Amino acid sequence: MRIVSLLPAATEALCALGLEADLVGISHECDYPPSIGHLPRVTRNWLDAQASSGEIDSLVRQRAAQGLGWATLDEDLLIELAPDLVVTQSLCHVCAVSDQELHSCLTRMVRPVRVVSLSAMTLGEALDGLLVLGEATDVRQRALQVRDELQARVDATLRRYQNRGQPVRVAMLEWLDPPFTAGHWTPELVTLAGGIDVLGEVGQRSVATTWPQVVAANPQWIGVIACGLSLERAADEWQRLGCAAQLSSTAAVRDGQVVVFDGSAFFNRPGPRLVDSLELLAAALHGEAAEVAPRVAGDPTAMLRLGELMR
């Protein structure tokens, strides 16, 4: 089977199912596992990589008003790759190639192409995406095995933290200018990690908020998971925008309980690494680090605490 993935989370899931060798094309955002780096990129990002958070938000809103996202499809390349299966998503119009653009390309194909569109809004739906892909690629048993292994790690995290006393009040920020709450699966991850999300709602979209609203929510702990930004970019934006000053009256900032994560690698992609994100969040929230999340907690590129940002 020849597979093209237009979605980083799908690329990660396909590789987890042992289908890396079947991938013939990926999106410009697909960067994990590193071994896929040689594959042709069938999408392009029109955004300026050096733009600030505020500039990106403004440009994205302008494009959204026109029914456009920030990715464009290389139709000629996709046709040349002649895939049997294209995996895309219908969750976020900002990140996705438009349905119209994809449909236009598929009508030019010599033979029919199957399209699978993923749209997870919760952790369970993200894990079930493995089963959808398993069915589409005839590796259902492998998909069941991988999903069960991931669910076992989720269950272990829940058992570890469900009786830790009063849940920590957590605010997860998916963007900083303007601040956005983190919806979808993120509030669920917070609960599983032993916290209570004071901004987002499980299964609901992330929405713009204001700094006074974040302050009013009175978080004891803040996690920054800026969508699509590396750890370094998110940390730079936190400092440049003076976020600590905006939130100075919160217990989270007063006590130094602010952590910036690599949102591009964790939290923002509804694939297998959401479980890594859960373990990383739990480790950061409870200060238990490497013994809880050995896959990621020892990685200096995964997260930065506020104290480290203020050096």
PyMOL commands that set and color helices and strands:
alter all, ss='L'
color gray80, all
select helices_A, chain A and resi 8-16+20-22+34-36+53-65+75-81+99-106+123-136+140-161+186-192+211-216+231-240+243-246+251-254+273-286+289-291+306-309
alter helices_A, ss='H'
color red, helices_A
select strands_A, chain A and resi 3-5+23-26+43-45+71-73+85-89+114-118+168-176+179-181+195-197+221-224+258-261+303-305
alter strands_A, ss='S'
color yellow, strands_A
deselect
rebuild
show_as cartoon
